[in-house]
Amino acid sequence: MTHALTVVSAGLRSPSSTRMLADRLAQAARVALSRTGDDVEVRVVEVRDHAHAVVDALLTGFPTGALRDALHDVTSADALVVVTPTFQASYSGLFKSFMDLVEEGTLRGMPVILGATGGTERHSLVIEHALRPLFSHLRAAPVATGVYAATSDFGEGSDALEVRVSRAAEDLADLVLGRAARVDAGARARAGAGAVSERAGTAGGDVADVTPFEQLLARSGASA
């Protein structure tokens, strides 16, 4: 089985700490998802590359070209990693504009790692008060562990970030692999039910041979 993992990075510069965090989360998630031997296809959406197209799509209502393909990568994924820089104690406007183009219902039940970056630790609650409500509204399934990275987290000797990254990746893998197992079990159950129904139809004769319930009631009344 191949799992499609789409990474949405909304950093405004290149290189950016947002993309650095997104790459770390993607690598950890890829390792966690492949623990059962499955393949993982990682697709990256760099939102800044679509900035002008995002504005055009918001005005016209019709994403086209590379932006349309990027949105398809998001909605067709088995799981998402989303990372935004922190602006005014919330997600960036570009990130929100991109997510506004995602059609309602297309992320239902999709496991998501929520990530954010900022200059200081004081904005770390951006994940809980901004990102998590947004993806809950989209009916996605954000993992319990969100990952916020301040500038100091990228320094040498900082292990706390790696711990959070690994924990979030394991949370995502648990959701994705569990979801895949449920879908597979459901498919097997439906196939089995179809086979049983087919065998019953061939062995039990036509449905027309069954005595109607009204006749059974009439017989019961007559005998009484």
N, C-alpha and C positions, 0 to 999 in steps of 0.2 A: 504494500500500500504506500502511496505517496501523499504526504501532507503538504498542503500549500500554505505557507506562512507569508503574509504580506506585512511589510514594515512601512509605517507612515511617519516620516520625519519632517517636522515643520520648522526647522531652523532657518534663519534668514541669511546666514552667512556661510561661506565655504572656505575653510572647514568650520564646523560649529560644534560646540559641546553637545548640542541636541543630537546631531548625527553620530557623535562618538558614543553617546549613551544608547542610541537606537541600535548601533552595530553590536555593542556588548550584549544587549538584550536579545538580539536576533541570534547571535552565536550561541548563547546559553540555551535559548529555546530550541535551536536546531539540535544541539546535543541531547537535550532532555527528550525531545520528540523521537529521536532516532534510537532510544534505549531499547526498543523492542525489535530493532532491525529494520524499521520502516525508513523509506527515503523521505527527505524533506526538501521541498522547493522553496527557496527564499526569494521573494520579490520585493523590491524597494521602491517606494513612491517618495520622491523628494519634492515636497509641496512647492518650494520656491521655484522650481522649474516650470510650474504651471500657474504662476501667480496671475499673469495677464489673462490666461484662458479662464481661470476661476472667476475673475471679475466679469468677463464677457458672458460666461454661462449664467451668472447670477442675474445679469441684465436681460438676457434672451430666454433663459430657462432651458437651454439646450447645450449641454457639454458636448464638445466635438473633439475629434482627433486624439492626440496623446492624452488629453485630460479624460476623455471618455474611457480610454483603455486603462488609465490609472484607477478610475472609479470601479471598473470591472474587476481589476486586481483586488480591490478592497472587498467588494461584495461577494466575489467567488472564492474567497479564501476559506481555509479551515480554521484559521486563527489569525489574530492581528497583534502587532506591537505598534503602539502609537506613542509618539514623544513630541511634546511641544515646549518651546521656551515659555517662561512665565512673563506675562506683560500685565501690569496693573493688577497684580495678585490673581490673575486668571490665565486661561490659555490665550494664545495669540489670536489676533483677528483673522490672519490668513488661515490658520488651522481651523477656526470655527467656520470660515467661509467655505473651505474645502468640504468639511463635514456636512454643511448645509446642503450640499449637492448629492449626498448619499440618499437614495430613495428610501422612504419609510418602509420598515419591515424587512429590509434586505440584510440587516445584521442580527436578526432575531436569533438568540441563543448562541451567538458566536463568541468563543473565548477570546479575551483581550487582555494584554498587559498594558497598564496605564503608566506612562513615564513623563517626567517633566524635568526641566533644568532651570536654574536660576543663579543669581550671583551670590546669594546667602541662604543659610538654612531657614531663615524666618518665613520663607514662602513655601515650605514643604507641604503645607496643608492644601495646596492648590489641587492636588490629586483628589482629595476627599470632598472639597466643597465646590469644585468646578468640573473636573474630568469625569468623576464617577457618576454624578447626576446626569451628565450629558449622555453617557453610554448606557445608563439605565433607562433613560428616556428612549433611546434607540433600540431597546429590548435586547441589547448585547449582554454578554456574561463576563463582566470584568473580574479578573482574578483577585483574590483577597489581598495580595501583596502588591502595592503600588511602589514605584521606584522614583524617588526624587533625588537629583544630583546637583549639589551646589558646586561652585568653582573649586572649592577646597577638596571635594571628593575625587577629583582627577589627579591629585598630587601623589607622589610616590609614597608608599608605605600606608596607604589608606585601604584597609581591607573591608571596611563596613559596606562600601558600595557593592563590592563583589558578592558579599553575603546576601544582600537584598536582591541583586540581579539573579543569583542562583535560585533563591527561594521563589521569586516570581516565575522563573522559567519552569521550575518543578510544578508549581501551581497550574501553569498553563498546560503542561503535558498531561497532568492528571485529568483536566477537563477535556482536552482534545481526545486523548486515548479512550477515556470513559465514554465520551459521546460517540466515537467511532464504533466502540464495542456494542453500544446499545442499538445503533443503526443496523449493524451487522446481525445482531441477534433478532431484531425485528424483521429483517428481510428473510432470515431463515425460518422464523415462525410463520410468516405469511406464505412462504413457499411450501412449508409443511402442511399448513391448513388447506392450501389449494390442492395438494396431492391427496389428502384425506378426503376432501370433498369430491374429487374426481373418482376416487376408488369407491366411495359410497354411492355415487351416481351410477356407476357401472354394475355394482354388485346388488344394489337394493331395488332395481327396477325404476319405473317412471314415477314421478311425483303424483301423477294422476291416479295411481292405484291406491293412494292413501284415502281412507274413509273420512269425508268431511266432518267437521265438529258438529254441525247442525244435525246430521244423521245420527251421530252418537247420542246427542241429547234426546232426539225423538225416540230412539230405541229404549233409552232409560225411562222415559215417561210412559211408554207403552207397557213395559214390564212391571212398573209400579202399580 
